[in-house]
Each structure stands twice: as C-alpha cells, then as structure tokens.
Amino acid sequence: ELKVEQNPLFLSMQEGKNYTIYCNYSTTSDRLYWYRQDPGKSLESLFVLLSNGAVKQEGRLMASLDTKARLSTLHITAAVHDLSATYFCAVEGGKSGGSNYKLTFGKGTLLTVNP
Amino acid sequence: DVKVTQSSRYLVKRTGEKVFLECVQDMDHENMFWYRQDPGLGLRLIYFSYDVKMKEKGDIPEGYSVSREKKERFSLILESASTNQTSMYLCASSEAGANEKLFFGSGTQLSVL
C-alpha cells in the first residue's frame, strides 16, 4: 500500500526566510505532484516531477525529486505572505485499467508566512 | 480556460437522504475523480472513472456510488447519507496518457445532519 507522508504539517515562517517541506513515500513511483490550496479554495497544480533528479522552479518555490530515496522536497526561498497556503504532495499509485492514474495525497502542510 | 464545475458549493442534507453531487468538465478529459477532504486527513480518493460508463473504487468507496453516462459529467451518489459523510468533496479531471496533472473543481461542502 502506498503511503505518502509530509512534514512538517504546520509551518509558520517569517517573511524573507527559507524553508523546506518534505514528502516521503513508501513504494516506487516515477511521478510526483505538488499542489497548492488557498483557504476556501480548491487545489491548483504547482509542479509535476517525472523522473529521478527532476527539479522544477517557479518564483520562490523549487521542487525536486529523488526516486531512490523516495523523497521530494519543496523549497521556499525568501518567503512572502502571498505564499501562505496549504501545500500537498501527491504520488502516482499505479496504473489501473485503461489510461487512468491514481494519485495518493499527503495530508498537506499548512504554511503561514508572517510579516 | 479549463474548467471543472461542481453544481453546489454548500449542501445540507438529513441522515438517510439520497444525495447527488454533480461534476462537469469542459476539457474533454478521459479521467475523472471524486475525492473527499477532511481536516488532518488530506485528500482521499472515493471513486474514479477512466471512460464513459467505466468506474473503479478508490481508497474509501463504502457508502458511495458513481455514475458516468457522458464523458463530461461524473456524479457522486450517497445512497443513504450519514453524519460521517459530512466533508468537503472535490471533483477532478485529467487527460489520459502521461503527466496527467489533475484539474480540480471548487468543491462542495456537504453537511449531513
């Protein structure tokens, strides 16, 4: 059974600081996704990581994937208040049937960036 | 702009009622999904569908059924609503093939009294 664990689950940071959110998963997978959810809103895709060593960056966020360690990181550089949200990682759990892919989500990391 | 539309933002139902949650996507996506989101538990997959009239159970299908009669529409049915089904329900869709990131609807907050 695929398990996805994120840590920390709660993160309070000062503006301008750096921090990393970790996502560990229990079985082999080649695809990992990061999503963002603003309060009261739905989830929005941030990154899709497709292979070992993949690195994606957008603005102050950078995501990486190490499939051998079964670990992905989401690094936040010089945090700003607008980054306050809940961040989820999701791992592809395998193929079933025609062309569908099931995702298993972590519990999410609630990030609060304080002025 | 891609769009996944859930018919209701908030719903209040009574225990034992039959509840229908509707989801429509306009992206011609093959795959559609129903998740529920609960505080501290993250998102859990209830059912998914990879084609019209095709469905597969997710991690927590008990107490739910689904219907996909047309490609663009995926319905979640609570046959007899119970209080433990009070939750935020999220519909999502994705393309077939590789790199299928999910596009989510805005969610339906269901309260069962």
Interface residues (C-beta under 8 A of the other chain):
Chain A: R31 Y33 Y35 K41 S42 L43 E44 S45 V48 L50 F88 A90 S96 G97 G98 S99 N100 Y101 K102 L103 T104 F105 G106 K107 G108
Chain B: E30 N31 Y35 G40 L41 G42 L43 R44 L45 F48 S49 Y50 D51 M54 E56 G58 D59 L90 A92 S94 A96 G97 A98 N99 E100 K101 L102 F103 F104 G105 S106 G107
